[in-house]
Amino acid sequence: MIVKPRVRGFICTTAHPPGCAANVAEQVRAARARPRLADGPSNVLVLGASGGYGLPSRISAAFGAGAATLGVSFEKSPTESKTASAGWYNNRAFEQQAESAGLWARTLDGDAFSDELKAEAIALIKAEMGPIDLVVYSLASPVRKDPETGELHRSAIKPLGETFHVKTLNVDKAEVHEVDLEPATDEEVAATVKVMGGEDWERWMAALADAEVLAPGCQTVSYTYVGSELTWPIYWHATLGKAKEDLDRAAGAIAERLRPLDGHARVAVLKCVVTQSSAAIPVVPLYTSLLFRVMKDQGSHENCAEHVQRLFETQLYGGGAQRLDDAGRIRMDDRELTDVVQDEVKRRWSEVNSENLDELTDFAGFRHDFLRIFGFGVPGIDYDAEVDPLRIEPQGT
Ligand code: NAD
């Protein structure tokens, strides 16, 4: 079949197999070009490994340190007539790259929130991997079934307290307009904390510790976003921020549990990038388009893979001092939050409208990054060529 992007709002319902394979290959090449992480991990579990921040974390561990990696994700398989989700192709492409480099790699596709998947992962770690020395928690999901009660919780992306009147960007129509975002109810806040808070991270770490599959000195990191006052009303001071605050509580509890192993648990604050999850948050596409313009102009922009590479090289490994804030979080958003970046983003924020969108922002870069997630717009890929949705073989092989 010939696969073209089919974008509906903030999702693309098709994915291009050779395009996804080329994305993974590019990230692998970039990781290999870096100096090897001398004190890097040996056995790594990545939860949410198929895309966004999880995939480059897996790639940094595998190709930056030679680690065996077990990835967990929730992706849709292909059929003869329908493409898989992009993450499914990414996983296959990663596994092929790992195999040809002689690296152990397995991926479990299923519900990471369930006890069954945790048990499956632990059985695999015991049978085929050594003790785990790094657990990356990079899940982003709108729903979570509580494994104890069976209740399905749905997160809500809403402000707290009062209606938030704000500029936003209709990505399909390339239009800047103003919206009223209604505040969350107490139930919606609680549900968002259930889905995106620290409970499941704690459950994973407890299950791994109880099964005695964690190595002495192991570390675990969970990703978060803080942002600036432009996004606070819909992120940090909103339902998602409440959930992310709960990660700080969980980090403390996990660190306590890991103490006998001399292990560590940290939350890492990462920069704003374009992923399937971030594209769905109101206000964020406009903020991201402005931020990218300013950071690219100032020479401080990093893409998702470069950012994670810096996290691994300077904060998780490398022996240098960690850049921690008062809450003990690793701050990787240092470049995004400098005054020189934020002042310029704020200045442009007040001026931006549908007419000057391309002039003041990097909306083109936002759109490009969004389509790249699904394997589209990759240089060298022939998008008019027939592809087999069941396979990820790169074009020309
Ligand atoms: P993403 O949507 O790109 O990736 C989410 C991953 O979670 C995918 O691998 C998906 O398959 C997996 N997943 C979802 N539900 C699952 C389930 N039930 N079981 C197993 N796997 C499941 O998201 P992302 O933007 O990379 O977000 C990852 C983390 O990074 C989140 O904690 C997010 O808050 C954080 N973060 C993101 C940004 C950003 O700008 N995107 C910035 C800072 C921090």
Residues whose N, C-alpha, C, O or C-beta is under 5 A from the ligand:
A	BS01	NAD	G48 A49 S50 G51 G52 Y53 G54 V72 S73 F74 E75 G87 G110 D111 A112 F113 S138 L139 A140 S141 Y223 T224 Y225 L270 K271 C272 V273 T275 Q276 S277 S278
